[in-house]
Amino acid sequence: MTYKFWYSVDGKAEGVLQVKDVASGEVVFLERTDLARSENRLRVAEAIARKTGLTVREVEAELASQAAEEEERRAAQRAARQRPEQPPASAPKWEPGSEARKEAEKLLERQDLLAEVVNTINDLGVTGERPLVALAYLVATSRLLEKPLYLLVQGEPSSGKSFILQTVCKTLPPTSVETVTDLTPEALYYLTEAAPLKNRVLFLGERRRQKSEESIDATRSLRELHEAGRLSKLVPIKEGGRLRTVRLEIEGAPAILESVSHNAIPAEDLSRAILAWTNETEEQTRQVLREFARRKASGSPEVSPERLETIRAVQWLLEPWRVSVPFLPALAEKFPAQQTEARRAFVRLAALTEASALLHQRQRKTKGDCLLAEVDDLRLAWQLLAPWLRVRLVEGPPPSVLRLWEAIRTRTDTLTQAALIKMGLGAKSTIGRALTYLERAGAIGFLEGDKKTKPFRVVNPAWRPEDLDLLGGMPPQG
């Protein structure tokens, strides 16, 4: 009797194994199992051997072969589907023209360098959001650090979070950005030497909701690459009918830009990323509408190709440096240390300070092979990270809560969520989260009544969130 083995997993950890008698066409064995696990192969081999008369050894060998072929097939599919698009092998790397280089050299000497970049990004279509734009650009600049940063921008759908990050990437040299709209758990391992990530920006699509253990594990390779700067994995492949183990490795972490419209973010990822928020007020939305209408009415682009090339040339001219932050020990003594989260938060603040020094490297002093950061770099980093640090270190409220509280804290009447929406203080879900925070803080109290409208009143108008004062007493810039 001759038997035929089929095994297919269809993207899941477990697959379906089918064994058929070729002569009769009868299915003699059918089970969902994971053949990648040796204990499963042995158990299944023993069961098949009892039904077919084959030896356990030859069945187990066939199962190992089936598992290897399936892994090889899936790896090829993942690599073809998920590998970031590469420029043609014959295409030269992007370089700015001589005129753009000259203008970029001048720009690098200007104290308003970052402001000019943010102005350009605003002219490319991003309305307002200047602190968020500056933060995203500095995170992109951190690609030149040994350990780049990871920015996660959170906001409601249609709040512009993805567009902001996309536009920031437009101001970078095209060859320094990898855009990946969907990333499978194994995709990073199959990046080839043609797509190194060191000193580059990885721009990811909208983050999926992660509630199950399996979905949380799906971003493990991204976490490991960001934290350790390298990935390594052993996988079996079949060559000439025999199994061979190969090592897949990738070296060098990129700076990462990603957006998210929900709160289902694993703690493992939140502790590694900087979290920032979009402005969802009615005032911001009105300004977005006005700017869009004005641009459409004018019919002409705000940014010329020459100006964009100059802005891209700024990043092209930057050189990787080791950055020294002389005043960091003094800051460490003042930094909140009650929570272990402070360890990573302090590292992120230091890294953004270094990124600012890198961007302004033509205006910074050097000592040996080190670029010396200045207090202005720290002040800028603190200004941009303060909302996130307040949330992470003193459980302070995000900006949406602060805006809402300033609008209602002196009110003595009964309010509802619907009323706050009409006041233009944010989207329904954003206001709902803010009210929950304020109730837990004892600032407001919900009243008994209609559960749908959820009426409430301000019960402690004197409430103030905890704050951080890290820069008081720092030496002035000089």
N, C-alpha and C positions, 0 to 999 in steps of 0.2 A: 504493500500500500504506500502511496505517495501523499504527503501532506503539504499544504501551502499555508504559510504564515502571513497575516496582514496585521500591521500595527499603525495606528494613526492617532495623534493627540489633538489635532485641530486647535492648537494654541493653548491648551490646558495642561496642567501638571500631569494629570492622569490621562491615559489614552485607552482606546478599545483594541483589544487583541482578539483576533479571530483565527482559528485553525480549521482548515477544511480538508476533507478527504477528496483528493483530486479526481479519483475514479468515480465515486458516487455523487460527488457534489455536496455531501452531507457536512454540515458544520458540527465538528466534534468538540469544539471548545470556544467559548465566547465569554469574555470578562473585561471589565474596566479595571485597569491597573496602571502602575507607574513602573515601566521596565528600566528606568534609569537607576532604580534602587536595587542593589544586589540581592537583598533578602526577598524582595518581591519576585525577582527572576527565579530564584531557587524554589520558592513555594509554587509558582506557576509551572515551572519545569516538572516538578514532581507530579502535579495534577495531570498535566498533559501526557507524561510518560505512562501513567496508569491507564489512560484511555486509549493510547495509540500503540503501545508496545515498544516505542522508541526508548532509548536510554536517557536518563536524566541529564547526563553530560552533553549528549548531542543536542537535546532540546534546549538546554541552557545556553549552549554556544549559539544556536540559531536566534534565541531571544536577545542575546547581547548584540548580535549583528543587526537585528531589527531595530533595537534601541539606538544604535550608533547611526544607522541610516536615517532614522527619523530625526535625530538631533542634527545631523548634517543638512538634511533637507530644510528643517526649520531655520537653521542658522543662515543658510543661503537666502531664504525668503526674508528673514529679518534684515539682513544686510542690504538686500536689494530695496526693501521697502522703507527702511528707517535711516539708512546712511544719509547724512546731510548732503545736499546737492553740492557737487564739486565743479569748479571751473574746468574746462577742457585741459587736458594734460599739456597741450601746446601753448595755452594762453599764458602770457607773461603776468607776473604779479602786478597789482595796481601800483602806479607811481604818479604823483602829481607833476604837472608841468612846471617849468622853471619859474614862470610868473607866479603861480600859486605858491610855490615854495618861498619865494621872496616875501610875499604878503603874509604867509604863515609865520615866517621868521620874525617879522615885525610884530605880529599879534602875540607871539610867545613872550615878547618883552613887555607887554602892556599889563598893568595891574588889573584892568577890567577884562582880562582874558575870559574868565568863566562867564561873566555877564554877557560878553559878546557872543559866546557860544549859545547861551540860553536865549538871547535875542534871535539868533538864527533859527533855533528850534521853534520858537514862537512864530516866526515868520513862515516856517514850513507848515503851520497849521495848528499847532498846539496853543490853545488859548489859556492864558494865566498859568497856574500850577508851577510857578518858577522854582520854589524850593524842591518840589518833586523832580522837576527836570534836572536841576543842578545835582541832586542826589544820584539820579540814574546815570548822569554823565560821569560823575566821579567814580561810581561803581564800575562803569565801563573802562575808565582809565586804570582801575586797579588790576586790569588784565596783565599789566606789566610788573605786578608784584609777585613775589614767590608764592604767596597765598592770596589769590584774588577774592573778592567779595561776591555775595549772593544776595540779590534784591528781589523781594516778592512784593508786588504792588497789589493791594486789595481794594476792591470797589464794587459797586453795584454794576450789573450789565448796563452797557451804554454810557458808563461814566468816563470812558476815554482812556482807561488804564493801558490797554494793549497798544492803542494808537500812540500814546506818549512814548512807550518803550520802542516801538517800531520807528518813530521819528528820530529818537536819540540815536538809534543804530544807523540811520541815514547819514549822520554827520561823522561816521567813522569810516576809515578805509574799507572798501567792500570786501577785501580779502581777510579782514580781521574779524569778521562776523560770520558765525554759523547759525542759520535760522532753521529750527526744527519744530514743526507744529505738533508732532506727537512722538513721544519717546517710549519705546517698550522697555521692559526691565533689563533685557540683555543687549540692547542696541549699542550701548557705548563700548562694549567689549569688541565689537566688530568694525570699529573705525580703523581705517588703514593709515599708513604713514602719509598718504596723500591728504589726510584731513586731521592734522595734529591740532590740539586744542590749546596748547600752551601759548600764552600771550594773546589770546583771542577772547571774543565775547560769544557766549552761547545764549542765543535768544530763543526761549522756549514759548510754546503756545499756551493757551489757557490751561491751568492746572485742573485736573479732575478731582472729584470728591473722593476722599480716602477715609473709609470707616472700617473696613474689614482688615484683618491681619494680612491677607493676601495683597490688598491694594496698598497698604503701608509698605510692605516689602518691595513693591514695584519700584519705588524710588531709592532703594538702598544703594544701587550702584552710583547714582548721582550724588548721594550723600558721601559715599566713600571717596569718590573722585574729588569732590570739593574739599573734604577734610584732609585726606592723605596726599592728594596730588597724583595718585596713580591707581590703576586697577590691574588686577591679575587674576586669571581664571584658567583652570585646566579642563579641557573638553576632549572627549574621544572622537576620532574620525576614522573612517574606514578607507584603507588604501590596499588595493589588490586583494581584497577578501579578508584582510586582517585589520584589527583595531590598533590604532596608534594614538597616544595622548599628546596633545599639543598645548602650548601655553599661549593664551591671548593676553596681551599687555597693552596698556596705554599710559603714557607718561605726560604729566603736565595738566594742571587744573585751569579751566577758563574762568573768567568773570561770568556770572549767570544773571540774566534778566528774565523774570517770569511774572505773570499776572494771575489773579485768582478772584473769583466772585462769590466765594462761600467761606465758611469757617471750618470745613472738614479737612483741616490740615494737621498731619501728625506732629506730635510734640518733637519728634526726632528731627523733622525738617524746620519747624519754627525756631528751634534753638540754634540752628546753623545759618539762618537767613536774617537779613534786615527786613522788617515789615514796614511798609509805608502805605498811605491811604490817599485816595483821590478826594477832591473837593466836590461834594454832592449837593451844595446849597442851590437854592433857586437863583441867587445872584450869579453864581458861576455858570449855571445853565443858560441864563439870559445872555451872559457875555459870550458864551459859545455860539448861540444862535446869531447874535449880532455880527460876530466876526465871520462866521460862515457866510452870512448874507452879504457882508461887505466884500469878501473875496470874490464871491460869485458875480456881484455887480461890477466889480472892477475888471474881471476877465483876464487879468495879467498875473503871472507868478510873482510872489513876493521875494523869492530868492533866485538869483541868477545862477546858471551853471558855474560861472567863474567864482562866485562867492562860496558856493557849496564845496567846490574843489579846494578852496583855500582852507575852509573849516576842516575838511577831511585831512588836509596836509598837516594841520596842527598835530593830530594824533600820529600821523605817519612819521613826523620828525621827533617825537618823544623817544627817549632812550630808557631802557630798564636801568634802574639804580637801586642799590641797597640804601634804604632811608633810615637815618638816625633821628630819634625824637628825644632830644636832651631833657625836656621837661616832663617826660612820662613818669618817672619815679615819684615826682611831687603829686601828680594827678592820681597815681595809684593809692596814695595815702588817703585821699578824699573820696575815692570811688566807693559806692555802697557795696558791702561784701556780705550782707545777710543771706543772700541766696547764691547757690552755686551757679545760677545763670549769669551772675556777674562776671564770671571768668571769660565766657565767650563774648559777652557784651563789651567788655573792656578791650578785648582783642579786635572787635569790629570797629570800635571808636578809634583805636590806634591805626588800623589799616586804612580807614577813610582819611585820617590825618596824613598818612603817607601818600595816599592817592592825590590829595591836594598838592602836596609838595612835588610829586612827580609832574603834575600838570603845569606847575609854576617853576619847573626846574631851571629855566633860564634866569629866574629871579632869585634863586636860592643859593646859599653858599655851600661849598663842599669841604669835606675833611677826609683826605685820603681817597678811598674808593666809596665814600658815603656822601649822600645828599642830606643836608641838614634841614629838617622841617622847622618851621617857625611857629610862634604862638598863633599867628593868624590862620595857619592851617588847622590847628586844633579848634579855634573859635568857629571856623566854618564847618568843620566836622560836627561839633557839638550843636550848632544851630540847626543843621540838617537832620541829626539823629535824635535830638531831644524828645520829640513826640514818642518815638519808638522806645527810647531808654526809659522814659517815665512809665510806659506800659509794662515793660519787662522787669524793671527793678523795684518800683514802688507801687506796682499794680495801679498805676495812674490811668486815667481815661484816655482813649484815643481822641483825636481832634474833633470828631463828629459829636462826642459827648460834651466836650468843652464848649463848642459853638451852641449846642442846644441849651446847655445850662445858663450861659450868659444871656440867652434870649428869654428864659422863663424864671430865673431865680427871684426876681422881684414881683412876680405875679402873685396875686392873692385869690384869684378866682379859680374855678374848676376848669381843668383842661382835658383834652382828649388827644389821642394819637392823630385822629383825622384833622384836628385843628392845627397841630404842629406841621402836618404835611401842607396844609393850605398856607401856612406862614412861610413855606419854602425852606424848611430846615433840613430837608433830606428825603430820601425815599422811605417807603413804609418799613422795610426790614431794617434799615439803618436806624430809624427813629425807635423802632421796637427794641433793638439791642441797647440803645442809649438809655431808654427809660428803665430797662431791666438793671443796668449798671447803677443808675441814680437811685433806684429803690433799694438795692443792696447796700449802697453807701449811706442810706438814711436821709437822702436829700429830698426825696418825694415819697408820697404814700398813695397807693391805689385805693379807691373808694369802692364800697360795696354797691353793686348795681349792674348795669348792662355789661356782660362779659365781652360783648362784641366791641363796644366803644372804649372800654377800660378807662373810665374817668379817673383823674388823679389830681392831687394838689401838692404844691411845694410845702414841705413841713420843716425844712431847715435851710432858710435862705442864706445862713452864714457858712454853709458847708463849702470847704475849699479842698481840692484834691492835694495830695502830697506832691511835693516837687523836689527837684534836684538842683542844687547850686554847686556845680563842680568847678566853675571858672572863677568864682570869687577868690581873690588873693593871688591869682595867677599873674606872673610878671607881665607888664604891658609890652606891646610890640616895640622893639627898638633896635 
